Amino acid sequence: MNENTANTSAPGPVRFQAACADGVLAGWRWPNEGAPPLLFCHATGFCASVYKQMLQHLSGRFDVFALDMRGHGRTRLVADPEGLRSWKVYADDVAEFLNHEARSGWTLAGHSMGGVVVAMAARGRSDVAAMALIEPVAMPPAMRLAARTPIWPFMARRFTLVRLARRRRSQWPARADVAVGYGRKPVFRNWAPGVLDDYLEDGLADDNEGVRLACTPAWEAATFQAHDNDFWGAVRAAPAPVRVLAANHKSSTVWRHARRRFERIGAPVALQAGVSHLIAMEMRWKGPIWRLNSSQASNTRLKSRPLAIEGLEAASLFAKRAAKFHDGRLGTTDAVDVERQKGLPWLRRSNRRN
């Protein structure tokens, strides 16, 4: 990576690009000079723009960066589905970006795949102050072992998410056609007003025949089946405190066994009812969220309670709906931790929608 440009003079979020050895990494930035930096990574098949409403509420406390991951959005890096076996390539891109920025006190946050990627990227680093994982794809360790066997490619092709991704329509005459069609689909029905438009802004790419998905069905499917990831090793080796936000919903990717494992490691899990894996898209961001203590996050290492993430306890809301894209069909019936909802009336209000 040898270049990073951003128009920091413009108000609100601005696009940036970072040149890498094999292409260009793109994303959005909410410039806030002097504030501690926060890097956010999105879920499989999405892009940074879909999280605009959520990240806008963090921009007063942090210098926020949101990346389009390899093969997604406006990023132009080599994305060969045949060679994808794990999410390490995503983590390497994040690490390269952090190295280029050369700053300390990073808060690394991510949703679904993005949560796993930031955990893997943080391993062994000294510039990370805190980590916030929203509905990370917390697969059991046995999944990684299975992904290393010769029969894995044949098994993985049968996964529901993989099959649906491969069959996904990817070409339309115009953006308006996509907005109308997607607006009728159940998975988008609970999204907050304007979020679908934010997604389509960079989730679609113009071409000679109209518009197409920026993340190709082949790349999305390959990402869904790439499970040779040492996620739990990365969480245990995390250089900074980790907090997890999970949804109390059948679509969650943080199942009961994963919550127990997080707790044993020392990573608190906030469980939220009334939302799905796609929490970030469903919430109406009308008030302060993610009360991350930016003064504490500016330290490279935080002691005791490094992040006052009342909003990270909101982040668990983002967890469930994304799980629908991750074949996680195990339901959770544990009672919500009512104490963690105290002082978060905006979470309680959101529950009435579902």
Contacts in CASP RR format, 6 or more apart in sequence:
PFRMAT RR
TARGET T0000
AUTHOR 0000-0000-0000
METHOD contacts of the structure
MODEL  1
MNENTANTSAPGPVRFQAACADGVLAGWRWPNEGAPPLLFCHATGFCASV
YKQMLQHLSGRFDVFALDMRGHGRTRLVADPEGLRSWKVYADDVAEFLNH
EARSGWTLAGHSMGGVVVAMAARGRSDVAAMALIEPVAMPPAMRLAARTP
IWPFMARRFTLVRLARRRRSQWPARADVAVGYGRKPVFRNWAPGVLDDYL
EDGLADDNEGVRLACTPAWEAATFQAHDNDFWGAVRAAPAPVRVLAANHK
SSTVWRHARRRFERIGAPVALQAGVSHLIAMEMRWKGPIWRLNSSQASNT
RLKSRPLAIEGLEAASLFAKRAAKFHDGRLGTTDAVDVERQKGLPWLRRS
NRRN
1 18 0 8 1.000
1 19 0 8 1.000
1 20 0 8 1.000
1 21 0 8 1.000
1 25 0 8 1.000
1 96 0 8 1.000
1 97 0 8 1.000
1 99 0 8 1.000
1 100 0 8 1.000
2 19 0 8 1.000
3 17 0 8 1.000
3 18 0 8 1.000
3 19 0 8 1.000
4 16 0 8 1.000
4 17 0 8 1.000
4 18 0 8 1.000
4 19 0 8 1.000
4 100 0 8 1.000
4 101 0 8 1.000
5 16 0 8 1.000
5 17 0 8 1.000
5 18 0 8 1.000
6 14 0 8 1.000
6 15 0 8 1.000
6 16 0 8 1.000
6 29 0 8 1.000
6 31 0 8 1.000
7 14 0 8 1.000
7 15 0 8 1.000
7 16 0 8 1.000
8 14 0 8 1.000
8 29 0 8 1.000
8 31 0 8 1.000
8 33 0 8 1.000
12 30 0 8 1.000
12 31 0 8 1.000
12 56 0 8 1.000
12 59 0 8 1.000
13 28 0 8 1.000
13 29 0 8 1.000
13 30 0 8 1.000
13 52 0 8 1.000
13 55 0 8 1.000
13 56 0 8 1.000
13 59 0 8 1.000
14 28 0 8 1.000
14 29 0 8 1.000
14 30 0 8 1.000
14 31 0 8 1.000
15 26 0 8 1.000
15 27 0 8 1.000
15 28 0 8 1.000
15 29 0 8 1.000
15 74 0 8 1.000
16 26 0 8 1.000
16 27 0 8 1.000
16 28 0 8 1.000
16 29 0 8 1.000
16 65 0 8 1.000
17 24 0 8 1.000
17 25 0 8 1.000
17 26 0 8 1.000
17 27 0 8 1.000
18 24 0 8 1.000
18 25 0 8 1.000
18 26 0 8 1.000
18 97 0 8 1.000
18 100 0 8 1.000
19 25 0 8 1.000
20 77 0 8 1.000
20 93 0 8 1.000
20 96 0 8 1.000
22 77 0 8 1.000
22 78 0 8 1.000
23 76 0 8 1.000
23 77 0 8 1.000
23 78 0 8 1.000
24 75 0 8 1.000
24 76 0 8 1.000
24 77 0 8 1.000
25 67 0 8 1.000
25 68 0 8 1.000
25 70 0 8 1.000
25 75 0 8 1.000
25 77 0 8 1.000
25 93 0 8 1.000
25 96 0 8 1.000
25 97 0 8 1.000
26 67 0 8 1.000
26 68 0 8 1.000
26 73 0 8 1.000
26 74 0 8 1.000
26 75 0 8 1.000
26 76 0 8 1.000
27 48 0 8 1.000
27 65 0 8 1.000
27 66 0 8 1.000
27 67 0 8 1.000
27 68 0 8 1.000
27 74 0 8 1.000
27 75 0 8 1.000
28 48 0 8 1.000
28 49 0 8 1.000
28 52 0 8 1.000
28 55 0 8 1.000
28 65 0 8 1.000
28 66 0 8 1.000
29 63 0 8 1.000
29 64 0 8 1.000
29 65 0 8 1.000
29 66 0 8 1.000
30 55 0 8 1.000
30 56 0 8 1.000
30 58 0 8 1.000
30 59 0 8 1.000
30 60 0 8 1.000
30 62 0 8 1.000
30 63 0 8 1.000
30 64 0 8 1.000
31 63 0 8 1.000
32 59 0 8 1.000
32 60 0 8 1.000
32 61 0 8 1.000
32 62 0 8 1.000
32 63 0 8 1.000
32 64 0 8 1.000
33 63 0 8 1.000
34 63 0 8 1.000
35 60 0 8 1.000
35 61 0 8 1.000
35 62 0 8 1.000
35 63 0 8 1.000
35 294 0 8 1.000
36 61 0 8 1.000
36 62 0 8 1.000
36 63 0 8 1.000
36 105 0 8 1.000
36 106 0 8 1.000
36 107 0 8 1.000
36 129 0 8 1.000
36 294 0 8 1.000
36 297 0 8 1.000
36 298 0 8 1.000
37 62 0 8 1.000
37 63 0 8 1.000
37 64 0 8 1.000
37 65 0 8 1.000
37 101 0 8 1.000
37 103 0 8 1.000
37 105 0 8 1.000
37 106 0 8 1.000
37 107 0 8 1.000
38 58 0 8 1.000
38 62 0 8 1.000
38 63 0 8 1.000
38 64 0 8 1.000
38 65 0 8 1.000
38 106 0 8 1.000
38 107 0 8 1.000
38 108 0 8 1.000
38 109 0 8 1.000
38 292 0 8 1.000
38 297 0 8 1.000
39 65 0 8 1.000
39 66 0 8 1.000
39 67 0 8 1.000
39 94 0 8 1.000
39 97 0 8 1.000
39 98 0 8 1.000
39 106 0 8 1.000
39 107 0 8 1.000
39 108 0 8 1.000
39 109 0 8 1.000
39 118 0 8 1.000
40 48 0 8 1.000
40 51 0 8 1.000
40 55 0 8 1.000
40 64 0 8 1.000
40 65 0 8 1.000
40 66 0 8 1.000
40 67 0 8 1.000
40 109 0 8 1.000
40 110 0 8 1.000
40 111 0 8 1.000
41 66 0 8 1.000
41 67 0 8 1.000
41 69 0 8 1.000
41 90 0 8 1.000
41 94 0 8 1.000
41 108 0 8 1.000
41 109 0 8 1.000
41 110 0 8 1.000
41 111 0 8 1.000
41 113 0 8 1.000
41 114 0 8 1.000
41 115 0 8 1.000
41 117 0 8 1.000
41 118 0 8 1.000
42 48 0 8 1.000
42 50 0 8 1.000
42 51 0 8 1.000
42 66 0 8 1.000
42 67 0 8 1.000
42 68 0 8 1.000
42 69 0 8 1.000
42 72 0 8 1.000
42 110 0 8 1.000
42 111 0 8 1.000
42 112 0 8 1.000
42 113 0 8 1.000
42 114 0 8 1.000
43 111 0 8 1.000
43 112 0 8 1.000
43 113 0 8 1.000
43 114 0 8 1.000
43 278 0 8 1.000
43 322 0 8 1.000
43 325 0 8 1.000
44 112 0 8 1.000
44 113 0 8 1.000
44 215 0 8 1.000
44 220 0 8 1.000
44 223 0 8 1.000
44 224 0 8 1.000
44 325 0 8 1.000
44 326 0 8 1.000
45 72 0 8 1.000
45 215 0 8 1.000
45 220 0 8 1.000
45 223 0 8 1.000
45 325 0 8 1.000
46 72 0 8 1.000
46 199 0 8 1.000
46 203 0 8 1.000
46 215 0 8 1.000
47 68 0 8 1.000
47 69 0 8 1.000
47 72 0 8 1.000
47 73 0 8 1.000
47 74 0 8 1.000
47 199 0 8 1.000
47 202 0 8 1.000
47 203 0 8 1.000
47 214 0 8 1.000
47 215 0 8 1.000
48 66 0 8 1.000
48 67 0 8 1.000
48 68 0 8 1.000
48 73 0 8 1.000
48 202 0 8 1.000
49 73 0 8 1.000
49 198 0 8 1.000
49 199 0 8 1.000
49 201 0 8 1.000
49 202 0 8 1.000
49 203 0 8 1.000
50 195 0 8 1.000
50 198 0 8 1.000
50 199 0 8 1.000
50 203 0 8 1.000
50 280 0 8 1.000
50 281 0 8 1.000
51 66 0 8 1.000
51 111 0 8 1.000
51 198 0 8 1.000
51 280 0 8 1.000
52 198 0 8 1.000
53 192 0 8 1.000
53 194 0 8 1.000
53 195 0 8 1.000
53 198 0 8 1.000
53 283 0 8 1.000
53 285 0 8 1.000
54 280 0 8 1.000
54 283 0 8 1.000
54 285 0 8 1.000
54 289 0 8 1.000
54 290 0 8 1.000
54 318 0 8 1.000
55 64 0 8 1.000
55 66 0 8 1.000
56 285 0 8 1.000
57 285 0 8 1.000
57 287 0 8 1.000
57 288 0 8 1.000
57 289 0 8 1.000
57 290 0 8 1.000
58 64 0 8 1.000
58 289 0 8 1.000
58 290 0 8 1.000
58 292 0 8 1.000
61 292 0 8 1.000
61 294 0 8 1.000
62 107 0 8 1.000
62 292 0 8 1.000
62 294 0 8 1.000
62 297 0 8 1.000
65 97 0 8 1.000
67 75 0 8 1.000
67 93 0 8 1.000
67 94 0 8 1.000
67 97 0 8 1.000
68 74 0 8 1.000
68 75 0 8 1.000
68 202 0 8 1.000
68 214 0 8 1.000
69 75 0 8 1.000
69 90 0 8 1.000
69 93 0 8 1.000
69 113 0 8 1.000
69 114 0 8 1.000
69 117 0 8 1.000
70 77 0 8 1.000
70 78 0 8 1.000
70 79 0 8 1.000
70 89 0 8 1.000
70 90 0 8 1.000
70 93 0 8 1.000
71 77 0 8 1.000
71 79 0 8 1.000
71 214 0 8 1.000
71 215 0 8 1.000
71 216 0 8 1.000
71 219 0 8 1.000
72 203 0 8 1.000
72 214 0 8 1.000
72 215 0 8 1.000
73 202 0 8 1.000
73 203 0 8 1.000
73 205 0 8 1.000
73 214 0 8 1.000
73 215 0 8 1.000
74 202 0 8 1.000
74 205 0 8 1.000
74 214 0 8 1.000
77 93 0 8 1.000
79 216 0 8 1.000
79 219 0 8 1.000
81 216 0 8 1.000
81 218 0 8 1.000
81 219 0 8 1.000
81 221 0 8 1.000
81 222 0 8 1.000
82 222 0 8 1.000
83 222 0 8 1.000
84 219 0 8 1.000
84 222 0 8 1.000
84 223 0 8 1.000
84 226 0 8 1.000
85 147 0 8 1.000
85 226 0 8 1.000
85 228 0 8 1.000
86 147 0 8 1.000
86 226 0 8 1.000
86 227 0 8 1.000
86 228 0 8 1.000
86 229 0 8 1.000
87 113 0 8 1.000
87 116 0 8 1.000
87 117 0 8 1.000
87 120 0 8 1.000
87 223 0 8 1.000
87 226 0 8 1.000
87 229 0 8 1.000
88 120 0 8 1.000
88 229 0 8 1.000
90 113 0 8 1.000
90 114 0 8 1.000
90 117 0 8 1.000
90 120 0 8 1.000
91 117 0 8 1.000
91 118 0 8 1.000
91 120 0 8 1.000
91 121 0 8 1.000
92 121 0 8 1.000
94 108 0 8 1.000
94 117 0 8 1.000
94 118 0 8 1.000
94 121 0 8 1.000
95 121 0 8 1.000
95 125 0 8 1.000
98 106 0 8 1.000
98 121 0 8 1.000
98 125 0 8 1.000
98 127 0 8 1.000
103 127 0 8 1.000
104 126 0 8 1.000
104 127 0 8 1.000
104 129 0 8 1.000
104 300 0 8 1.000
105 127 0 8 1.000
105 128 0 8 1.000
105 129 0 8 1.000
105 297 0 8 1.000
105 298 0 8 1.000
105 299 0 8 1.000
105 300 0 8 1.000
106 127 0 8 1.000
106 128 0 8 1.000
106 129 0 8 1.000
107 128 0 8 1.000
107 129 0 8 1.000
107 130 0 8 1.000
107 131 0 8 1.000
107 132 0 8 1.000
107 292 0 8 1.000
107 297 0 8 1.000
107 307 0 8 1.000
108 118 0 8 1.000
108 119 0 8 1.000
108 121 0 8 1.000
108 122 0 8 1.000
108 128 0 8 1.000
108 130 0 8 1.000
108 131 0 8 1.000
108 132 0 8 1.000
109 115 0 8 1.000
109 118 0 8 1.000
109 131 0 8 1.000
109 132 0 8 1.000
109 133 0 8 1.000
109 134 0 8 1.000
109 315 0 8 1.000
110 117 0 8 1.000
110 118 0 8 1.000
110 132 0 8 1.000
110 133 0 8 1.000
110 134 0 8 1.000
110 136 0 8 1.000
111 134 0 8 1.000
111 135 0 8 1.000
111 279 0 8 1.000
111 280 0 8 1.000
111 318 0 8 1.000
111 319 0 8 1.000
111 322 0 8 1.000
112 134 0 8 1.000
112 135 0 8 1.000
112 136 0 8 1.000
112 137 0 8 1.000
112 253 0 8 1.000
112 277 0 8 1.000
112 319 0 8 1.000
112 322 0 8 1.000
112 323 0 8 1.000
112 325 0 8 1.000
112 326 0 8 1.000
113 137 0 8 1.000
113 223 0 8 1.000
114 136 0 8 1.000
115 133 0 8 1.000
115 134 0 8 1.000
115 136 0 8 1.000
115 137 0 8 1.000
116 133 0 8 1.000
116 136 0 8 1.000
116 137 0 8 1.000
116 138 0 8 1.000
116 229 0 8 1.000
116 231 0 8 1.000
116 234 0 8 1.000
118 131 0 8 1.000
118 133 0 8 1.000
119 131 0 8 1.000
119 133 0 8 1.000
119 136 0 8 1.000
119 231 0 8 1.000
119 234 0 8 1.000
119 235 0 8 1.000
119 238 0 8 1.000
119 242 0 8 1.000
120 229 0 8 1.000
120 230 0 8 1.000
120 231 0 8 1.000
120 234 0 8 1.000
122 128 0 8 1.000
122 131 0 8 1.000
122 234 0 8 1.000
122 238 0 8 1.000
122 239 0 8 1.000
122 240 0 8 1.000
123 233 0 8 1.000
123 234 0 8 1.000
123 237 0 8 1.000
123 238 0 8 1.000
123 239 0 8 1.000
124 237 0 8 1.000
124 239 0 8 1.000
125 239 0 8 1.000
126 239 0 8 1.000
126 300 0 8 1.000
127 300 0 8 1.000
128 238 0 8 1.000
128 239 0 8 1.000
128 240 0 8 1.000
128 300 0 8 1.000
129 240 0 8 1.000
129 296 0 8 1.000
129 297 0 8 1.000
129 298 0 8 1.000
129 299 0 8 1.000
129 300 0 8 1.000
129 301 0 8 1.000
129 302 0 8 1.000
129 306 0 8 1.000
130 240 0 8 1.000
130 241 0 8 1.000
130 242 0 8 1.000
130 243 0 8 1.000
130 292 0 8 1.000
130 296 0 8 1.000
130 297 0 8 1.000
130 302 0 8 1.000
130 306 0 8 1.000
130 307 0 8 1.000
130 309 0 8 1.000
131 238 0 8 1.000
131 240 0 8 1.000
131 241 0 8 1.000
131 242 0 8 1.000
131 243 0 8 1.000
132 242 0 8 1.000
132 243 0 8 1.000
132 245 0 8 1.000
132 290 0 8 1.000
132 292 0 8 1.000
132 307 0 8 1.000
132 309 0 8 1.000
132 312 0 8 1.000
132 315 0 8 1.000
133 242 0 8 1.000
133 243 0 8 1.000
133 244 0 8 1.000
133 245 0 8 1.000
133 267 0 8 1.000
133 315 0 8 1.000
134 244 0 8 1.000
134 245 0 8 1.000
134 279 0 8 1.000
134 280 0 8 1.000
134 312 0 8 1.000
134 315 0 8 1.000
134 316 0 8 1.000
134 317 0 8 1.000
134 318 0 8 1.000
134 319 0 8 1.000
135 245 0 8 1.000
135 246 0 8 1.000
135 247 0 8 1.000
135 252 0 8 1.000
135 253 0 8 1.000
135 254 0 8 1.000
135 277 0 8 1.000
135 279 0 8 1.000
135 316 0 8 1.000
135 318 0 8 1.000
135 319 0 8 1.000
135 320 0 8 1.000
135 322 0 8 1.000
135 323 0 8 1.000
136 231 0 8 1.000
136 244 0 8 1.000
136 253 0 8 1.000
136 254 0 8 1.000
136 319 0 8 1.000
137 231 0 8 1.000
137 253 0 8 1.000
137 326 0 8 1.000
138 231 0 8 1.000
138 232 0 8 1.000
138 253 0 8 1.000
138 254 0 8 1.000
138 255 0 8 1.000
138 258 0 8 1.000
138 261 0 8 1.000
138 262 0 8 1.000
139 227 0 8 1.000
139 229 0 8 1.000
139 231 0 8 1.000
139 253 0 8 1.000
140 257 0 8 1.000
140 258 0 8 1.000
141 232 0 8 1.000
143 227 0 8 1.000
144 227 0 8 1.000
144 228 0 8 1.000
144 229 0 8 1.000
144 230 0 8 1.000
144 231 0 8 1.000
146 152 0 8 1.000
146 155 0 8 1.000
146 227 0 8 1.000
147 156 0 8 1.000
147 226 0 8 1.000
147 227 0 8 1.000
147 228 0 8 1.000
148 228 0 8 1.000
152 225 0 8 1.000
153 225 0 8 1.000
156 162 0 8 1.000
156 224 0 8 1.000
156 225 0 8 1.000
156 227 0 8 1.000
157 163 0 8 1.000
157 225 0 8 1.000
159 224 0 8 1.000
159 225 0 8 1.000
159 327 0 8 1.000
160 327 0 8 1.000
161 221 0 8 1.000
161 224 0 8 1.000
161 325 0 8 1.000
161 326 0 8 1.000
161 327 0 8 1.000
162 221 0 8 1.000
162 224 0 8 1.000
162 225 0 8 1.000
162 327 0 8 1.000
163 221 0 8 1.000
165 217 0 8 1.000
165 220 0 8 1.000
165 221 0 8 1.000
165 224 0 8 1.000
166 217 0 8 1.000
166 218 0 8 1.000
166 221 0 8 1.000
167 217 0 8 1.000
168 213 0 8 1.000
168 217 0 8 1.000
168 220 0 8 1.000
170 212 0 8 1.000
170 213 0 8 1.000
170 216 0 8 1.000
170 217 0 8 1.000
171 209 0 8 1.000
171 210 0 8 1.000
171 211 0 8 1.000
171 212 0 8 1.000
172 178 0 8 1.000
172 210 0 8 1.000
172 211 0 8 1.000
172 212 0 8 1.000
173 209 0 8 1.000
173 210 0 8 1.000
173 211 0 8 1.000
174 210 0 8 1.000
174 211 0 8 1.000
175 200 0 8 1.000
175 204 0 8 1.000
175 211 0 8 1.000
178 200 0 8 1.000
178 204 0 8 1.000
178 211 0 8 1.000
179 196 0 8 1.000
179 197 0 8 1.000
179 200 0 8 1.000
182 188 0 8 1.000
182 196 0 8 1.000
182 200 0 8 1.000
183 189 0 8 1.000
183 196 0 8 1.000
187 278 0 8 1.000
187 321 0 8 1.000
187 324 0 8 1.000
188 196 0 8 1.000
190 276 0 8 1.000
190 278 0 8 1.000
190 281 0 8 1.000
190 282 0 8 1.000
190 321 0 8 1.000
190 353 0 8 1.000
190 354 0 8 1.000
191 278 0 8 1.000
191 281 0 8 1.000
191 282 0 8 1.000
192 281 0 8 1.000
192 282 0 8 1.000
192 283 0 8 1.000
192 284 0 8 1.000
192 285 0 8 1.000
193 284 0 8 1.000
195 281 0 8 1.000
199 281 0 8 1.000
202 214 0 8 1.000
203 213 0 8 1.000
203 214 0 8 1.000
203 215 0 8 1.000
204 211 0 8 1.000
204 212 0 8 1.000
204 213 0 8 1.000
204 214 0 8 1.000
205 211 0 8 1.000
205 212 0 8 1.000
205 213 0 8 1.000
205 214 0 8 1.000
224 325 0 8 1.000
224 326 0 8 1.000
224 327 0 8 1.000
232 261 0 8 1.000
232 265 0 8 1.000
235 242 0 8 1.000
235 262 0 8 1.000
235 265 0 8 1.000
235 267 0 8 1.000
236 265 0 8 1.000
238 267 0 8 1.000
239 301 0 8 1.000
240 300 0 8 1.000
240 301 0 8 1.000
240 302 0 8 1.000
240 306 0 8 1.000
241 267 0 8 1.000
241 302 0 8 1.000
241 305 0 8 1.000
241 306 0 8 1.000
241 307 0 8 1.000
242 262 0 8 1.000
242 265 0 8 1.000
242 266 0 8 1.000
242 267 0 8 1.000
243 267 0 8 1.000
243 268 0 8 1.000
243 269 0 8 1.000
243 270 0 8 1.000
243 307 0 8 1.000
243 309 0 8 1.000
243 312 0 8 1.000
243 313 0 8 1.000
243 315 0 8 1.000
244 254 0 8 1.000
244 262 0 8 1.000
244 267 0 8 1.000
244 268 0 8 1.000
244 269 0 8 1.000
244 270 0 8 1.000
244 315 0 8 1.000
244 316 0 8 1.000
245 269 0 8 1.000
245 270 0 8 1.000
245 272 0 8 1.000
245 279 0 8 1.000
245 311 0 8 1.000
245 312 0 8 1.000
245 313 0 8 1.000
245 314 0 8 1.000
245 315 0 8 1.000
245 316 0 8 1.000
245 317 0 8 1.000
245 318 0 8 1.000
245 319 0 8 1.000
246 252 0 8 1.000
246 254 0 8 1.000
246 259 0 8 1.000
246 269 0 8 1.000
246 270 0 8 1.000
246 271 0 8 1.000
246 272 0 8 1.000
246 316 0 8 1.000
246 319 0 8 1.000
246 320 0 8 1.000
247 254 0 8 1.000
247 271 0 8 1.000
247 272 0 8 1.000
247 273 0 8 1.000
247 274 0 8 1.000
247 275 0 8 1.000
247 276 0 8 1.000
247 277 0 8 1.000
247 279 0 8 1.000
247 316 0 8 1.000
247 317 0 8 1.000
247 318 0 8 1.000
247 319 0 8 1.000
247 320 0 8 1.000
247 321 0 8 1.000
247 323 0 8 1.000
248 271 0 8 1.000
248 272 0 8 1.000
248 273 0 8 1.000
248 274 0 8 1.000
248 320 0 8 1.000
248 332 0 8 1.000
248 333 0 8 1.000
248 334 0 8 1.000
248 336 0 8 1.000
249 273 0 8 1.000
249 274 0 8 1.000
249 275 0 8 1.000
249 276 0 8 1.000
249 277 0 8 1.000
249 319 0 8 1.000
249 320 0 8 1.000
249 321 0 8 1.000
249 323 0 8 1.000
249 331 0 8 1.000
249 332 0 8 1.000
250 320 0 8 1.000
250 323 0 8 1.000
250 329 0 8 1.000
250 330 0 8 1.000
250 331 0 8 1.000
250 332 0 8 1.000
251 276 0 8 1.000
251 277 0 8 1.000
251 320 0 8 1.000
251 321 0 8 1.000
251 322 0 8 1.000
251 323 0 8 1.000
251 324 0 8 1.000
251 328 0 8 1.000
251 329 0 8 1.000
252 276 0 8 1.000
252 277 0 8 1.000
252 319 0 8 1.000
252 320 0 8 1.000
252 323 0 8 1.000
252 328 0 8 1.000
252 330 0 8 1.000
252 331 0 8 1.000
252 332 0 8 1.000
253 277 0 8 1.000
253 319 0 8 1.000
253 322 0 8 1.000
253 323 0 8 1.000
253 326 0 8 1.000
253 328 0 8 1.000
254 262 0 8 1.000
254 269 0 8 1.000
254 316 0 8 1.000
254 319 0 8 1.000
255 328 0 8 1.000
255 330 0 8 1.000
255 331 0 8 1.000
255 332 0 8 1.000
256 330 0 8 1.000
256 332 0 8 1.000
256 334 0 8 1.000
259 269 0 8 1.000
259 271 0 8 1.000
259 334 0 8 1.000
262 268 0 8 1.000
262 269 0 8 1.000
263 269 0 8 1.000
269 316 0 8 1.000
270 312 0 8 1.000
270 313 0 8 1.000
270 314 0 8 1.000
270 315 0 8 1.000
270 316 0 8 1.000
270 337 0 8 1.000
270 340 0 8 1.000
271 316 0 8 1.000
271 332 0 8 1.000
271 334 0 8 1.000
271 336 0 8 1.000
271 337 0 8 1.000
271 340 0 8 1.000
272 279 0 8 1.000
272 313 0 8 1.000
272 314 0 8 1.000
272 316 0 8 1.000
272 317 0 8 1.000
272 319 0 8 1.000
272 336 0 8 1.000
272 341 0 8 1.000
272 347 0 8 1.000
273 336 0 8 1.000
273 351 0 8 1.000
274 317 0 8 1.000
274 320 0 8 1.000
274 350 0 8 1.000
274 351 0 8 1.000
274 353 0 8 1.000
274 354 0 8 1.000
275 282 0 8 1.000
275 283 0 8 1.000
275 317 0 8 1.000
275 318 0 8 1.000
275 319 0 8 1.000
275 320 0 8 1.000
275 321 0 8 1.000
275 350 0 8 1.000
275 351 0 8 1.000
275 354 0 8 1.000
276 282 0 8 1.000
276 319 0 8 1.000
276 320 0 8 1.000
276 321 0 8 1.000
276 322 0 8 1.000
276 323 0 8 1.000
276 324 0 8 1.000
276 354 0 8 1.000
277 318 0 8 1.000
277 319 0 8 1.000
277 320 0 8 1.000
277 321 0 8 1.000
277 322 0 8 1.000
277 323 0 8 1.000
277 324 0 8 1.000
277 325 0 8 1.000
277 326 0 8 1.000
278 318 0 8 1.000
278 320 0 8 1.000
278 321 0 8 1.000
278 322 0 8 1.000
278 324 0 8 1.000
278 325 0 8 1.000
279 314 0 8 1.000
279 315 0 8 1.000
279 316 0 8 1.000
279 317 0 8 1.000
279 318 0 8 1.000
279 319 0 8 1.000
279 320 0 8 1.000
279 321 0 8 1.000
279 322 0 8 1.000
280 317 0 8 1.000
280 318 0 8 1.000
280 322 0 8 1.000
281 318 0 8 1.000
281 321 0 8 1.000
282 317 0 8 1.000
282 321 0 8 1.000
282 350 0 8 1.000
282 353 0 8 1.000
283 289 0 8 1.000
283 314 0 8 1.000
283 317 0 8 1.000
283 318 0 8 1.000
283 350 0 8 1.000
284 350 0 8 1.000
286 346 0 8 1.000
287 346 0 8 1.000
288 346 0 8 1.000
289 311 0 8 1.000
289 314 0 8 1.000
289 346 0 8 1.000
290 309 0 8 1.000
290 310 0 8 1.000
290 311 0 8 1.000
290 312 0 8 1.000
290 314 0 8 1.000
290 315 0 8 1.000
291 308 0 8 1.000
291 309 0 8 1.000
291 310 0 8 1.000
291 311 0 8 1.000
292 307 0 8 1.000
292 308 0 8 1.000
292 309 0 8 1.000
292 311 0 8 1.000
292 312 0 8 1.000
293 306 0 8 1.000
293 307 0 8 1.000
293 308 0 8 1.000
296 302 0 8 1.000
296 306 0 8 1.000
296 307 0 8 1.000
296 308 0 8 1.000
297 306 0 8 1.000
297 307 0 8 1.000
299 306 0 8 1.000
309 315 0 8 1.000
310 343 0 8 1.000
310 344 0 8 1.000
311 344 0 8 1.000
313 340 0 8 1.000
313 341 0 8 1.000
313 344 0 8 1.000
313 347 0 8 1.000
314 344 0 8 1.000
314 346 0 8 1.000
314 347 0 8 1.000
317 347 0 8 1.000
317 350 0 8 1.000
341 347 0 8 1.000
341 348 0 8 1.000
END
